[in-house]
Amino acid sequence: MFLLFYVLGTHYRLFSALIQVVCVAAVLWIVNKRINPAYKLAWTLLILALPILGAAVYALYGRPYAKTRFGMRFAAAAEESRGLLHENEEDRKALEAEDQQMNKQSVYLRDYAGYPVYRGTTTRYFPNGEGLYKSMMEELEKASHFIFLEYFIIDNGEMWQSILDILERKAREGLDVRVIYDDVGCVNTLPAGFYKELRKRGIRCEVFNPFHRLVSVILNNRDHRKIMVIDGHTGYTGGINLADEYINRKVRFGYWKDTGVMLKGEAVWNFTVMFLRMWAFLTKDPSELKDPGPLLPSSYAEGAFESDGFVQPYSDQPLDQETVGENVYLNMINQAKRYVYIFTPYVIIDHEMMTALCLASKNGVDVRIITPGIPDKKLIFLLTRSYFPELIDNGVRIYEFEPGFIHAKCFVCDDEVATVGTVNLDFRSLYLHFECGVWMYRAEAVAQVRQDVDRTLKKCREITQQEVHSLSWPKRLLQSFLRLFAPML
């Protein structure tokens, strides 16, 4: 397509003029769209600087996912399952009585992400992949009804093989075992057609976003979620994929620090519905969304589980104008009274997030961000560091985890509220990917996240103001260029 447009544009003046008109029209259309201004700037620069290539790339990868038939099908699955999620009125009243501000955060998730809050749930936070993996293995062995897995990356190794052995055995025992994986996320870790191998073993499997569709407009949108649901009452999420580096059986970038959370109780139903929506989208079969009764184990009943606080699993997707993942973070930052502590592998943020972090610090809130000491992607690491000067100049404290790479995505505020999930502080997670997380208020896991931050800070080096302002001019120039196209990286 590019070569055809190039030849026509260079040999025929009328066609060249037409291309210019189309590009200007495209830019005007983009500028008036209800999307993040950083995206508008990046696409405008690309199209005006390289009219033919820019227009072609935008036509393939820049259009809204929601406008495609894939987006409409997912939206239909979400609408079909809306009736499956019912909020307990007593839980809502209890949260409202405890804290009006926290209740508002929760109401936002209920009304705009579509997932209710629960009390009949216990939480346990894992400060590393090794602990989460051990717990997963124990709970998988106990499964008696069904097992649902949805992961961005699956890689053949000790972690996956041990889980696969259990999945295959449970499938032979008659359990409903299903796996969803992202084909782009697994393009370098799994062989083509791997889903066929799982199906032969009795495991139902679907693939999100097949990589062979090179011109698909949804290639840019990925299923970045990490979800494990066991029997409808035990669920896991966090940054940990099913690969050996996440449990430090394979060393890639020093010690790999990642985190996750386990839920037991009523709130796991939110994760079950998340999975079923994705399954219905991929299989084009919404029947289970109309009658999910067989997926509920006999032990699952209201009041049957202990409670250690308010728990609200949520998801985000690039289907509408509602950036749930970012808004959860913004709500926590804006309403923090004493501190906001953050684990994130990347800091590639828009103006709104930058303003919120800096303003919180100016208002006397202790804002700290812990990032990797050893990067997984050097250019992205350089881009991340380009945001440090403004943050540090405004009082935000930045730390680098010296032992290695930190892949965790956690926020904790004021010893009261925390979220653990898959949402990075970058444009892809906040605007392009399917993501998920767990919002928790006065749950056991909140204190556990805070304790992990305290332990981790002892292994970190704080970035100084002098350090970020003494960067060589070639690196500054490269950073400036990368910042222009940060939304596309």
LINPEMO-V208921 format. One record per pair of residues at least 24 apart in sequence whose ideal C-beta (glycine too) atoms are under 10 Angstrom apart, sorted by the first residue. I is the first residue (numbers start at 1). J is the second residue. Records with the same first field share a line. If there is no record, write none. Layout:
I: J, J
This chain:
1: 52, 53, 55, 56, 57, 59, 60, 215
2: 50, 52, 53, 55, 56, 57
3: 52
4: 52, 56
5: 51, 52, 53, 55, 56
6: 52, 53, 56
7: 52
8: 52
9: 51, 52
10: 52
16: 51, 52
19: 51, 52, 55
20: 48, 51
22: 47, 51, 55
23: 47, 48, 50, 51, 52, 54, 55, 58
24: 48, 51
26: 51, 54, 55, 58, 59, 62
27: 51, 54, 55, 58
30: 58, 62
33: 64, 321
34: 64, 321
35: 62, 64, 321, 323, 431, 487
36: 321, 323, 326, 350, 351, 352, 427, 430, 431, 487
37: 350, 351, 352, 487
38: 348, 349, 350, 351, 352, 427, 431, 483, 484, 485, 486, 487, 488
39: 350, 427, 431, 432, 486, 487, 488
40: 487
41: 483, 484, 485, 486, 487
42: 427, 483, 484, 485, 486, 487, 488, 489
43: 485, 487, 488
45: 484, 485
46: 484, 485, 488
49: 484
57: 488
59: 215, 217
60: 214, 215, 216, 217, 219, 220
61: 215, 216, 217, 218, 219, 220, 221, 432, 488
62: 217, 220, 488
63: 217, 218, 220
64: 217, 221, 318, 319, 320, 321
65: 217, 218, 220, 221, 317, 318, 319, 320, 432, 434
66: 221, 317, 318, 319, 320, 321
67: 217, 319
68: 216, 217, 218, 221
70: 209, 216, 217, 218, 221, 281, 319
71: 217, 218, 221, 281, 317, 318, 319, 320
72: 319
73: 280, 281, 282, 284, 286
74: 218, 277, 278, 280, 281, 282, 317, 318, 319, 434
75: 281, 317, 319, 320
76: 277, 280, 281, 284, 286, 289
77: 276, 277, 278, 279, 280, 281, 282, 283, 284, 285, 286, 289
78: 114, 273, 274, 277, 278, 280, 281, 289, 315, 317, 319, 320
79: 114, 277, 286, 289
80: 276, 277, 280, 286, 287, 288, 289, 290
81: 114, 273, 274, 276, 277, 280, 286, 288, 289, 290, 292
82: 114, 273, 277, 289
83: 289, 290
84: 269, 270, 272, 273, 276, 277, 288, 289, 290, 292
85: 110, 114, 115, 116, 269, 270, 273
86: 116, 269
87: 115, 116, 117, 118, 312
88: 116, 117, 118, 119, 120, 266, 302, 303
90: 119
91: 116, 117, 118, 119, 120, 266, 307, 310, 311, 312
92: 116, 117, 119, 310
94: 119, 307, 310
95: 119, 309, 310, 312, 441, 442
98: 309, 310, 416, 441, 442
99: 310, 335, 416, 417, 441, 442
101: 331, 334, 335, 337, 416, 417
102: 310, 331, 332, 335, 414, 416, 417, 439, 441, 442
103: 310, 441
104: 331, 335
105: 312, 327, 328, 331, 332, 334, 335, 417, 419, 439, 441
106: 310, 312, 314, 331, 417, 439, 441
108: 314, 322, 324, 327, 328, 331, 439
109: 270, 312, 313, 314, 315, 324, 327, 328, 331, 419, 437, 439
110: 312, 314
111: 322
112: 314, 316, 320, 322, 323, 324, 327
113: 270, 312, 313, 314, 315, 316, 317, 322, 324, 325, 327, 328, 436, 437, 439
114: 270, 273, 274, 277, 314, 315, 322, 324
115: 267, 269, 270, 271, 273, 274, 312, 313, 314, 315, 324, 436, 439
116: 266, 267, 269, 270, 312, 313, 314
117: 267, 270, 310, 311, 312, 313, 314, 439, 440, 441
118: 263, 265, 266, 267, 268, 269, 270, 302, 305, 307, 309, 310, 311, 312, 313
119: 265, 266, 267, 303, 305, 306, 307, 308, 309, 310, 311, 443
120: 233, 264, 265, 266, 267, 301, 302, 303, 304, 305, 306, 307, 311
121: 233, 235, 263, 264, 265, 266, 267, 268, 269, 270, 305, 306, 307, 308, 309, 310, 311, 312, 313, 438, 440, 443
122: 262, 263, 264, 265, 267, 305, 306, 307, 308, 309, 311, 443, 444, 445
123: 261, 262, 263, 264, 265, 267, 307, 308, 309, 311, 418, 420, 438, 440, 443, 444, 445, 446, 448, 449
124: 236, 260, 261, 262, 263, 264, 308, 443, 444, 445, 448
125: 238, 259, 260, 261, 262, 410, 412, 418, 420, 438, 440, 443, 444, 445, 446, 447, 448, 449, 450, 451, 452
126: 236, 238, 240, 258, 259, 260, 261, 262, 420, 445, 448, 452
127: 257, 258, 259, 260, 343, 408, 410, 448, 449, 451, 452, 453, 455, 456
128: 240, 246, 247, 248, 255, 256, 257, 258, 259, 260, 408, 452
129: 159, 238, 239, 240, 241, 243, 244, 245, 246, 247, 248, 249, 256, 257, 258, 259, 260, 407, 408
130: 159, 240, 246, 247, 248, 249, 256, 258
131: 247, 259, 260, 262
132: 228, 236, 237, 238, 239, 240, 246, 247, 258, 259, 260, 261, 262
133: 158, 159, 162, 163, 240, 242, 244, 246, 247, 248, 249, 260
134: 247
135: 234, 236, 260, 262
136: 162, 163, 166, 228, 230, 234, 236, 240, 242, 247, 260, 262
137: 162, 163, 165, 166
139: 228, 230, 231, 233, 234, 235, 236, 262, 264
140: 165, 166, 167, 169, 170, 177, 228, 230, 234
141: 166, 169, 170, 230
142: 230, 231, 234
143: 167, 170, 173, 175, 176, 177, 229, 230, 231, 234, 297
144: 170, 173, 174, 175, 230, 231, 297, 298, 299
145: 170, 174, 175, 176, 230, 231, 232, 233, 294, 295, 296, 297, 298, 299, 300
146: 170, 175, 176, 177, 178, 229, 230, 231, 232, 272, 275, 294, 295, 296, 297
147: 171, 175, 176, 177, 178, 179, 203, 228, 229, 230, 231, 234
148: 176, 177, 178, 179, 180, 204, 227, 228, 229, 230, 231, 232, 235, 271, 272, 274, 275, 276, 278, 279, 295
149: 177, 178, 179, 180, 181, 203, 205, 226, 227, 228, 229, 230, 236, 242, 275
150: 178, 179, 180, 181, 182, 206, 208, 223, 225, 226, 227, 228, 229, 237, 271, 274, 275, 278, 279, 434, 436
151: 179, 180, 181, 182, 185, 186, 223, 224, 225, 226, 227, 228, 240, 241, 242, 243, 422
152: 180, 181, 182, 184, 185, 186, 208, 222, 223, 224, 225, 226, 239, 241, 242, 243, 422, 433, 434, 435
153: 181, 182, 184, 185, 186, 187, 188, 189, 190, 224, 226, 240, 241, 242, 243, 245, 246
154: 179, 181, 182, 185, 186, 189, 190, 194, 198, 241, 242, 243
155: 185, 186, 188, 189, 190, 241, 242, 243, 244, 245, 246, 250
156: 189, 190, 191, 194, 242, 243, 244
157: 189, 242, 243, 244, 245, 246, 247, 249, 250
158: 243, 244, 247, 249, 250
159: 240, 241, 242, 243, 244, 245, 246, 247, 249, 250
160: 189, 190, 241, 242, 243, 244
161: 242, 244
162: 242
163: 228, 242
164: 197, 198, 201, 203, 242
167: 198, 201, 202, 203
168: 198, 200, 201, 202, 203
169: 201, 202
170: 202, 203, 230
171: 198, 201, 202, 203, 204
172: 201, 202
173: 202
174: 202
175: 202, 203, 230, 231
176: 203, 204, 294, 295
177: 201, 202, 203, 204, 205
178: 203, 204, 205, 206, 229, 275, 276, 279, 283
179: 203, 204, 205, 206, 207, 242
180: 204, 205, 206, 207, 208, 223, 225, 227, 275, 278, 279, 281, 282
181: 205, 206, 207, 208, 209, 223, 241, 242
182: 207, 208, 209, 210, 211, 221, 222, 223, 224, 225, 241, 433, 434
183: 207, 208, 209, 210, 211, 212, 213, 219, 222, 223
184: 208, 209, 210, 211, 218, 219, 220, 221, 222, 223, 224
185: 209, 211, 222, 223, 224, 241, 433
186: 211, 241, 242, 243
187: 211, 212
189: 241, 242, 243
204: 279, 283
205: 282
206: 278, 279, 281, 282, 283
207: 282
208: 278, 281, 282, 434
209: 282, 434
218: 318, 432
220: 318, 428, 432, 433, 488
221: 317, 318, 319, 428, 431, 432, 433, 434
222: 318, 428, 429, 432, 433, 434, 435
223: 278, 281, 282, 317, 422, 433, 434, 435, 436
224: 316, 421, 422, 423, 424, 428, 429, 432, 433, 434, 435, 436
225: 271, 274, 275, 278, 315, 316, 317, 421, 422, 423, 433, 434, 435, 436, 437
226: 258, 260, 421, 422, 435, 436
227: 271, 272, 274, 275, 278, 313, 315, 422, 436
228: 260, 262, 271, 275
229: 263, 268, 269, 270, 271, 272, 273, 274, 275, 276, 295
230: 262, 264, 268, 297
231: 268, 272, 295, 296, 297, 298, 299, 300
232: 266, 268, 269, 271, 272, 292, 295, 296, 297, 299, 300
233: 263, 264, 265, 266, 267, 268, 269, 272, 296, 297, 299, 300, 301, 304, 305
234: 262, 263, 264, 265, 268, 271
235: 261, 262, 263, 264, 265, 267, 268, 269, 270, 271, 272, 274, 275, 313, 438
236: 260, 261, 262, 263, 268, 271, 438
237: 261, 262, 263, 271, 274, 313, 315, 420, 421, 422, 435, 436, 437, 438
238: 262, 407, 408, 409, 410, 420, 421, 422, 436, 437, 438
239: 343, 344, 345, 406, 407, 408, 409, 410, 420, 421, 422, 423, 424
240: 407, 408, 422
241: 407, 422
245: 376, 405, 407
246: 407
248: 404
251: 404
252: 374, 376, 404, 405
253: 372, 373, 374, 375, 376, 377, 403, 404, 405, 406, 407
254: 372, 373, 374, 401, 402, 403, 404, 405, 406
255: 373, 374, 401, 402, 403, 404, 405, 406, 459
256: 372, 374, 376, 403, 404, 405, 406, 407, 408
257: 343, 345, 370, 372, 373, 401, 403, 404, 405, 406, 407, 408, 452, 456, 459
258: 343, 345, 405, 406, 407, 408, 409
259: 343, 406, 407, 408, 409, 410, 420, 421, 448, 449, 452, 456
260: 408, 410, 420, 421, 422, 438
261: 311, 313, 410, 418, 419, 420, 421, 437, 438, 440, 443, 445, 448, 449
262: 438, 445
263: 305, 311, 313, 438, 440, 443, 445
264: 305, 306, 308
265: 300, 304, 305, 306, 307, 308, 311
266: 300, 301, 302, 303, 304, 305, 307, 311
267: 305, 307, 310, 311, 312, 313, 438, 439, 440, 443
268: 300, 305, 311, 313
269: 295, 296, 300, 313
270: 311, 312, 313, 314, 315, 436, 438
271: 313, 314, 315, 436, 438
272: 296, 300, 313
273: 313, 315
274: 313, 314, 315, 317, 434, 436
275: 315, 436
277: 315, 317
278: 315, 317, 434
281: 317, 434
307: 443
308: 440, 442, 443, 444, 445, 446, 447
309: 416, 417, 440, 441, 442, 443, 444, 445, 446, 447
310: 417, 439, 440, 441, 442, 443
311: 438, 439, 440, 441, 442, 443, 445
312: 419, 437, 438, 439, 440, 441
313: 421, 436, 437, 438, 439, 440
314: 419, 421, 423, 435, 436, 437, 438, 439
315: 421, 422, 434, 435, 436, 437
316: 421, 422, 423, 429, 430, 431, 433, 434, 435, 436, 437
317: 432, 433, 434, 435, 436
318: 428, 430, 431, 432, 433, 434, 435
319: 434
323: 350, 352, 423, 430, 431
324: 423, 430, 435, 436, 437
325: 409, 419, 421, 422, 423, 424, 425, 429, 430, 431, 433, 435, 436, 437
326: 350, 352, 353, 356, 423, 425, 427, 429, 430, 431
327: 352, 430
328: 411, 419, 421, 423, 437, 439
329: 353, 356, 357, 409, 411, 419, 423, 425, 430, 437
330: 355, 356, 357
331: 356, 411, 413, 417, 419, 439
332: 356, 360, 411, 412, 413, 414, 417, 418, 419, 439
333: 357, 359, 360, 361, 365, 367, 411, 413
334: 359, 360, 363, 365
335: 360, 365, 413, 414, 417
336: 360, 363, 365, 366, 367, 411, 412, 413, 414, 416, 417
337: 363, 364, 365, 413, 414, 416
338: 364, 365, 366, 413, 414, 415, 416
339: 365, 366, 367, 368, 412, 413, 414, 415, 450, 453
340: 365, 366, 367, 368, 369, 396, 411, 412, 413, 414, 417
341: 366, 367, 368, 369, 370, 397, 399, 410, 411, 412, 413, 414, 418, 449, 450, 452, 453, 454, 456, 457
342: 367, 368, 369, 370, 371, 396, 398, 399, 408, 409, 410, 411, 412, 413, 425, 453
343: 368, 369, 370, 371, 401, 406, 407, 408, 409, 410, 411, 412, 420, 425, 449, 452, 453, 456
344: 369, 370, 371, 372, 384, 406, 407, 408, 409, 410, 411, 423, 424, 425, 426, 429
345: 370, 371, 372, 375, 376, 377, 380, 381, 384, 401, 405, 406, 407, 408, 409, 424, 425, 426, 429
346: 371, 372, 375, 376, 377, 380, 381, 383, 384, 387, 407, 409, 424, 425, 426, 427, 428, 429, 489
347: 371, 380, 383, 384, 385, 386, 387, 388, 391, 396, 398, 424, 425, 426
348: 380, 383, 384, 386, 387, 424, 425, 426, 427, 428, 429, 430, 482, 483, 486, 487, 489
349: 384, 387, 390, 391, 425, 426, 427, 430, 486
350: 425, 426, 427, 430, 431, 486, 487
352: 430
353: 387, 425, 430
354: 387, 390, 391, 394, 396
355: 394
357: 387, 390, 391, 394, 395, 396, 425
358: 390, 391, 392, 393, 394, 395, 396
359: 394
360: 394, 395, 396, 413
361: 391, 392, 393, 394, 395, 396, 397
362: 394, 395, 396
363: 395
364: 395
365: 395, 396, 413, 414
366: 395, 396, 397, 414
367: 391, 394, 395, 396, 397, 398, 413
368: 396, 397, 398, 399, 453, 457, 460, 462
369: 396, 397, 398, 399, 400, 425, 463
370: 397, 398, 399, 400, 401, 406, 408, 410, 453, 456, 457, 459, 460
371: 398, 399, 400, 401, 405, 406, 425, 460, 463
372: 400, 401, 402, 403, 404, 405, 406, 407, 408
373: 399, 400, 401, 402, 403, 404, 405, 406, 459, 460, 461
374: 400, 401, 402, 403, 404, 405, 406
375: 400, 404, 405
376: 404, 405, 407
377: 489
379: 478, 479, 482, 489
380: 426, 482, 486, 489
381: 405
382: 471, 475, 478, 479, 482
383: 426, 478, 479, 481, 482, 483, 485, 486, 489
384: 425, 426, 479, 482, 486
385: 463, 467, 468, 471, 475, 479
386: 468, 471, 475, 476, 478, 479, 480, 482, 483, 486
387: 425, 468, 479, 483, 486
388: 463, 464, 465, 467, 468, 469, 471
389: 463, 465, 467, 468, 469, 471, 476, 479
390: 468
391: 463, 468
392: 462, 463, 464, 465, 466, 467, 468, 469
393: 465, 468, 469
397: 457, 462, 463
398: 460, 461, 462, 463, 464, 465, 467, 468
399: 453, 456, 457, 459, 460, 461, 462, 463
400: 459, 460, 461, 462, 463
401: 456, 457, 459, 460, 461
402: 459, 460, 461
403: 456, 459, 460
404: 459
406: 456, 459, 460
408: 449, 452, 456
409: 435, 437
410: 437, 445, 449, 450, 452, 453
411: 437, 439, 449
412: 440, 445, 446, 447, 448, 449, 450, 451, 452, 453
413: 446, 449, 450
414: 446, 450
415: 442, 446, 447, 449, 450
416: 440, 441, 442, 443, 446, 447, 450
417: 441, 442, 443, 446, 449
418: 442, 443, 445, 446, 447, 448, 449, 450, 453
419: 445, 446, 449
420: 445, 446, 448, 449
426: 486, 487, 489
427: 486, 487, 488, 489
428: 487, 488, 489
430: 487
431: 487
432: 487, 488
